[in-house]
Amino acid sequence: MSLDQTPDLHGEARRQIEICNACRYCEGYCDVFPELHARRAWSDGDITHLANLCHNCRGCYYACQFTAPHEFDLNLPGILAEVRHDSWIAYAWPAGFARLFQRSGVAVAGLLLIACALLFWLASALRPDSGAGFYAIMSHGLMVALFAPAFLFPLASIAVSLRRYWRDTGGTLDLSATGAGLARAGSMRNLGGGHGDGCNFEDEDRYSSARRWAHQATMYGFLLCFAATVSGTVLHYAFGLPAPYGLISLPKLLGVPGGVLLCLGTFELARLKLKADRQLGAPDHWNGEMAFVLLLFTVGLSGLALYAATGTGLVAPLLALHLGAVLTFFLTMPYTKMVHGFYRLSALLACNRR
């Protein structure tokens, strides 16, 4: 699917961008506006780049004098959100599942989670003859056989999607500026607004950094959980030290704080999304965004609950739930908002370098 199949969406975005370029009131708000003001004509790829650079903080909307009921009827955060979601669907590979998830993500993720959890529950009936901890319920070989392809295929799918995105947006990379781009991504500076007091995501008159902190808690929590998994893999294969691991071990020292941060961040993101005006985002894709947030919350919470239940009869059902949530996350990753992290990082690395 090509972005050329949505000319009306890009045409409306282009109309609004042209007005913003003439006005320039919001010039210092975020990285979108210097990029926008750097040119006088915008291809569909340029607009897609701007859309993935936008953090939807909505400060520009509430500052704008040309929003409805003005005849210009500007809603730049809303139209860029629509283009951004359209790009995720357009570049997804294979593409068939992407649109379904964006429109009915909660139902799709919920059904898939139940199916995966039941799969692991049934698999636990084939208990190995030996093993400790989780491996007394499900063999390490079975887990690897299920998760290796479920992890590698989404990465390959995202790589294909990202290559298409980079090609169509004309991205170029200045290695000398890569550090600055990574710093912008890690600090999420663009969620601070042009004044640094936060964004207006929740309310027109309220500046808050809540969304910035929630995003950072989610991102760093996820990275800590991933690092915990990697460290456990290294301990298992390189040092012959299989799970379970004690609290004073690298997997747990990384994983427990990571799980807590992941739960806190996703809970706050869900709360903010319920409060915010959907019309300033992509309302048709709200369901898919919420599904992704709730799925990450389930992964974090079930992992913490599983660790807390060690040595009890709850380990088997919680293990099935947790593995089901993780498998669902992997299988849906190319079609969820997870891909926005890759696209946004690409947009930030290419920012002011094109």
C-alpha positions as CSV (number, residue, x, y, z in Angstrom):
1,M,0.0,0.0,0.0
2,S,1.4,3.4,-0.9
3,L,0.8,6.7,0.8
4,D,-0.3,8.0,-2.6
5,Q,-3.6,6.2,-2.0
6,T,-4.6,8.8,0.6
7,P,-4.3,12.1,-1.3
8,D,-7.2,13.8,0.6
9,L,-5.5,13.2,3.9
10,H,-2.2,14.6,2.7
11,G,-3.9,17.4,0.8
12,E,-5.6,18.6,4.0
13,A,-2.4,18.3,5.9
14,R,-0.6,20.4,3.2
15,R,-3.3,23.1,3.4
16,Q,-2.9,23.4,7.2
17,I,0.9,23.4,7.0
18,E,0.9,26.2,4.4
19,I,-1.2,28.4,6.8
20,C,1.2,27.5,9.7
21,N,4.2,28.4,7.5
22,A,2.7,31.8,6.8
23,C,1.8,32.5,10.4
24,R,4.8,31.2,12.3
25,Y,3.4,32.0,15.7
26,C,4.3,28.6,17.0
27,E,7.9,28.6,15.7
28,G,9.6,27.8,19.0
29,Y,7.1,25.1,20.2
30,C,8.8,21.9,19.0
31,D,11.0,20.4,16.3
32,V,8.0,20.2,13.9
33,F,8.0,23.9,13.2
34,P,11.6,24.5,12.3
35,E,11.3,21.6,9.9
36,L,8.0,22.9,8.6
37,H,9.5,26.4,8.1
38,A,12.6,25.2,6.3
39,R,10.7,24.8,3.0
40,R,7.9,26.2,1.0
41,A,6.6,23.1,-0.6
42,W,6.0,19.7,0.9
43,S,5.9,16.3,-0.7
44,D,3.8,13.4,0.9
45,G,7.1,12.1,2.3
46,D,7.9,15.5,3.9
47,I,4.4,15.5,5.5
48,T,4.9,12.0,6.8
49,H,8.2,13.0,8.3
50,L,6.5,16.0,10.1
51,A,3.7,13.7,11.3
52,N,6.1,11.3,12.9
53,L,8.1,14.1,14.4
54,C,5.0,15.5,16.1
55,H,4.5,14.3,19.7
56,N,0.8,15.4,19.8
57,C,1.3,17.7,22.8
58,R,-1.4,19.9,21.4
59,G,0.1,23.2,22.7
60,C,0.1,24.6,19.1
61,Y,-3.6,23.9,18.8
62,Y,-4.6,25.8,21.9
63,A,-2.3,28.7,21.0
64,C,-3.6,28.9,17.4
65,Q,-5.9,31.8,16.4
66,F,-7.2,29.9,13.3
67,T,-8.9,26.9,14.9
68,A,-12.6,26.4,14.6
69,P,-14.9,28.4,14.5
70,H,-12.4,30.4,12.3
71,E,-12.9,29.6,8.6
72,F,-9.4,28.1,8.3
73,D,-10.5,25.4,10.8
74,L,-6.9,24.4,11.7
75,N,-6.2,21.3,13.8
76,L,-2.6,20.6,13.1
77,P,-2.1,18.0,15.9
78,G,-5.2,16.1,14.7
79,I,-4.3,16.0,11.0
80,L,-0.7,15.0,11.7
81,A,-2.0,12.3,14.0
82,E,-4.1,11.0,11.1
83,V,-1.2,11.1,8.7
84,R,1.1,9.4,11.3
85,H,-1.3,6.5,11.9
86,D,-1.9,6.2,8.1
87,S,1.9,5.8,7.7
88,W,2.1,3.0,10.2
89,I,-0.7,1.2,8.3
90,A,0.7,2.0,4.8
91,Y,4.2,0.8,5.6
92,A,3.2,-2.3,7.7
93,W,4.3,-5.6,6.3
94,P,2.3,-7.7,5.8
95,A,-0.3,-5.0,5.7
96,G,-3.6,-6.9,6.2
97,F,-3.7,-7.0,10.0
98,A,-2.6,-3.4,10.6
99,R,-5.9,-1.6,9.8
100,L,-7.9,-4.1,11.7
101,F,-5.8,-3.6,14.8
102,Q,-5.9,0.2,14.7
103,R,-9.7,0.2,14.6
104,S,-10.4,-2.8,16.9
105,G,-7.2,-3.2,18.8
106,V,-8.7,-3.9,22.3
107,A,-10.8,-6.7,21.0
108,V,-8.1,-8.2,18.8
109,A,-5.4,-8.0,21.6
110,G,-7.8,-9.4,24.2
111,L,-8.8,-12.4,22.1
112,L,-5.2,-13.1,21.0
113,L,-4.0,-12.8,24.6
114,I,-6.7,-15.3,25.8
115,A,-5.7,-17.7,22.9
116,C,-2.0,-17.5,23.7
117,A,-2.5,-17.9,27.4
118,L,-4.7,-21.0,26.8
119,L,-1.9,-22.3,24.5
120,F,0.6,-22.0,27.3
121,W,-1.8,-23.4,29.9
122,L,-2.3,-26.5,27.7
123,A,1.5,-26.7,27.1
124,S,2.1,-26.7,30.8
125,A,0.4,-30.1,30.9
126,L,3.5,-31.5,29.2
127,R,5.6,-30.8,32.2
128,P,9.3,-31.8,31.9
129,D,10.8,-34.5,34.1
130,S,13.2,-32.1,35.7
131,G,13.7,-28.4,36.1
132,A,13.4,-25.6,38.7
133,G,11.2,-22.6,38.9
134,F,9.4,-21.9,35.6
135,Y,11.2,-24.7,33.9
136,A,9.5,-27.2,36.2
137,I,6.2,-26.1,34.6
138,M,7.4,-25.6,31.0
139,S,10.7,-26.6,29.4
140,H,13.2,-24.1,28.3
141,G,13.3,-25.7,24.8
142,L,9.5,-25.3,24.4
143,M,9.7,-21.6,25.3
144,V,12.5,-21.0,22.9
145,A,10.7,-22.9,20.1
146,L,7.6,-20.6,20.6
147,F,9.3,-17.3,21.2
148,A,12.2,-17.3,18.8
149,P,10.1,-17.0,15.6
150,A,7.6,-14.8,17.4
151,F,10.4,-12.4,18.2
152,L,12.4,-12.6,15.0
153,F,9.5,-12.2,12.6
154,P,8.2,-8.9,14.0
155,L,11.8,-7.5,13.9
156,A,12.1,-8.4,10.3
157,S,8.7,-7.0,9.6
158,I,9.5,-3.7,11.3
159,A,12.8,-3.5,9.4
160,V,11.0,-3.8,6.1
161,S,8.5,-1.1,7.2
162,L,11.2,1.2,8.5
163,R,13.2,0.9,5.2
164,R,10.0,1.9,3.3
165,Y,9.5,4.9,5.6
166,W,13.1,6.1,5.4
167,R,13.0,5.8,1.6
168,D,9.8,7.7,1.1
169,T,10.6,10.5,3.6
170,G,14.0,11.0,2.0
171,G,15.8,10.6,5.3
172,T,19.5,11.1,5.5
173,L,21.7,10.5,8.5
174,D,24.5,12.8,9.8
175,L,26.5,10.6,12.1
176,S,28.1,13.6,13.8
177,A,24.6,14.6,14.9
178,T,23.3,11.2,15.9
179,G,24.0,11.8,19.6
180,A,21.9,15.0,19.6
181,G,19.0,13.0,18.0
182,L,19.3,10.3,20.5
183,A,19.3,12.8,23.3
184,R,16.1,14.4,22.0
185,A,14.5,11.0,21.9
186,G,15.7,10.0,25.4
187,S,14.7,13.2,27.1
188,M,11.5,13.6,25.1
189,R,12.1,17.3,25.0
190,N,9.3,17.9,22.5
191,L,6.8,17.0,25.1
192,G,8.0,19.9,27.2
193,G,6.4,22.5,24.9
194,G,8.2,25.6,23.6
195,H,8.2,27.1,27.1
196,G,9.4,24.0,29.0
197,D,6.4,23.9,31.3
198,G,4.9,20.8,29.7
199,C,2.2,20.2,27.1
200,N,-1.6,20.8,27.0
201,F,-2.5,17.2,26.3
202,E,-5.0,17.0,29.1
203,D,-6.6,20.5,29.1
204,E,-6.3,23.8,27.2
205,D,-5.4,25.9,30.3
206,R,-3.3,23.3,32.1
207,Y,0.4,22.8,31.4
208,S,1.7,19.5,32.6
209,S,4.7,17.2,32.3
210,A,2.6,14.2,33.3
211,R,2.6,12.8,29.8
212,R,6.3,13.3,29.4
213,W,7.1,11.4,32.6
214,A,4.6,8.7,31.7
215,H,6.2,8.2,28.3
216,Q,9.7,8.1,29.9
217,A,8.6,5.6,32.6
218,T,7.1,3.4,29.9
219,M,10.1,3.6,27.6
220,Y,12.8,3.1,30.3
221,G,10.7,0.4,32.0
222,F,10.4,-1.5,28.8
223,L,14.1,-1.1,28.1
224,L,15.0,-2.4,31.6
225,C,12.7,-5.4,31.1
226,F,14.3,-6.1,27.8
227,A,17.8,-5.8,29.4
228,A,16.7,-8.2,32.1
229,T,15.7,-10.8,29.5
230,V,19.0,-10.3,27.6
231,S,21.0,-10.7,30.8
232,G,19.1,-13.9,31.7
233,T,19.8,-15.2,28.2
234,V,23.5,-14.5,28.6
235,L,23.7,-16.1,32.1
236,H,21.9,-19.2,30.7
237,Y,23.9,-19.8,27.6
238,A,27.3,-18.2,28.3
239,F,27.7,-19.0,32.0
240,G,25.5,-22.1,32.4
241,L,23.3,-20.3,35.0
242,P,19.6,-21.0,34.2
243,A,16.7,-19.4,35.9
244,P,15.3,-19.0,38.5
245,Y,17.4,-16.1,39.7
246,G,17.4,-14.5,43.2
247,L,16.4,-11.0,43.9
248,I,20.1,-9.9,44.1
249,S,20.8,-10.9,40.5
250,L,21.2,-8.9,37.3
251,P,17.9,-10.1,35.7
252,K,15.9,-9.3,38.8
253,L,17.7,-6.0,39.5
254,L,16.8,-4.9,36.0
255,G,13.5,-6.6,35.6
256,V,11.7,-5.7,38.9
257,P,12.3,-1.9,38.6
258,G,11.5,-2.2,34.9
259,G,8.2,-3.9,35.5
260,V,7.2,-1.2,38.1
261,L,8.1,1.6,35.8
262,L,6.3,-0.1,32.9
263,C,3.1,-0.4,35.0
264,L,3.2,3.1,36.3
265,G,3.9,4.6,32.9
266,T,1.2,2.7,31.0
267,F,-1.4,3.3,33.8
268,E,-0.8,7.0,33.6
269,L,-0.8,7.0,29.8
270,A,-4.2,5.3,29.8
271,R,-5.5,7.7,32.4
272,L,-4.4,10.7,30.3
273,K,-5.9,9.2,27.1
274,L,-9.2,8.8,28.8
275,K,-9.2,12.5,29.8
276,A,-7.9,14.0,26.6
277,D,-9.9,15.4,23.6
278,R,-9.9,12.6,21.1
279,Q,-10.5,14.9,18.2
280,L,-7.0,16.4,18.6
281,G,-5.6,13.0,17.9
282,A,-6.7,10.2,15.5
283,P,-10.1,9.2,16.9
284,D,-10.5,6.3,14.5
285,H,-7.3,4.8,15.8
286,W,-7.9,5.5,19.5
287,N,-8.9,1.9,20.2
288,G,-5.6,0.6,18.8
289,E,-3.6,3.0,20.8
290,M,-5.3,2.1,24.0
291,A,-5.0,-1.6,23.2
292,F,-1.2,-1.2,23.0
293,V,-1.0,0.7,26.3
294,L,-3.2,-1.9,28.1
295,L,-1.2,-4.8,26.6
296,L,2.1,-3.3,27.9
297,F,0.5,-2.8,31.3
298,T,-0.6,-6.5,31.3
299,V,2.9,-7.6,30.4
300,G,4.4,-5.6,33.3
301,L,1.8,-6.4,35.9
302,S,1.7,-10.2,35.1
303,G,5.5,-10.4,35.3
304,L,5.6,-8.7,38.7
305,A,2.7,-10.9,39.9
306,L,4.5,-14.0,38.7
307,Y,7.6,-13.1,40.6
308,A,5.6,-12.3,43.7
309,A,3.8,-15.7,43.5
310,T,7.1,-17.7,43.4
311,G,6.6,-21.0,45.3
312,T,2.8,-20.9,45.4
313,G,0.1,-22.6,43.3
314,L,-0.5,-19.5,41.4
315,V,2.7,-19.8,39.4
316,A,1.3,-22.0,36.7
317,P,-1.7,-19.8,35.7
318,L,0.3,-16.6,36.1
319,L,3.0,-18.0,33.9
320,A,0.5,-18.9,31.2
321,L,-1.0,-15.3,31.5
322,H,2.4,-13.6,31.4
323,L,3.8,-15.7,28.5
324,G,0.5,-15.2,26.6
325,A,0.7,-11.4,27.1
326,V,4.4,-11.3,25.9
327,L,3.6,-13.5,22.9
328,T,0.7,-11.3,22.0
329,F,2.9,-8.2,22.3
330,F,5.5,-9.7,19.9
331,L,2.9,-11.0,17.4
332,T,1.1,-7.6,17.2
333,M,4.3,-5.4,17.5
334,P,4.5,-4.5,13.7
335,Y,0.9,-3.3,13.8
336,T,0.7,-1.5,17.1
337,K,1.9,1.9,18.3
338,M,5.2,0.1,19.1
339,V,6.3,1.0,15.6
340,H,6.0,4.7,16.4
341,G,9.1,4.5,18.5
342,F,11.1,3.4,15.5
343,Y,9.6,6.0,13.2
344,R,9.9,8.8,15.7
345,L,13.5,8.0,16.4
346,S,14.1,8.0,12.7
347,A,12.4,11.4,12.4
348,L,14.4,12.8,15.2
349,L,17.7,11.5,13.8
350,A,16.8,13.1,10.4
351,C,15.5,16.3,12.0
352,N,17.1,19.4,10.4
353,R,19.5,17.1,8.5
354,R,17.4,16.6,5.4
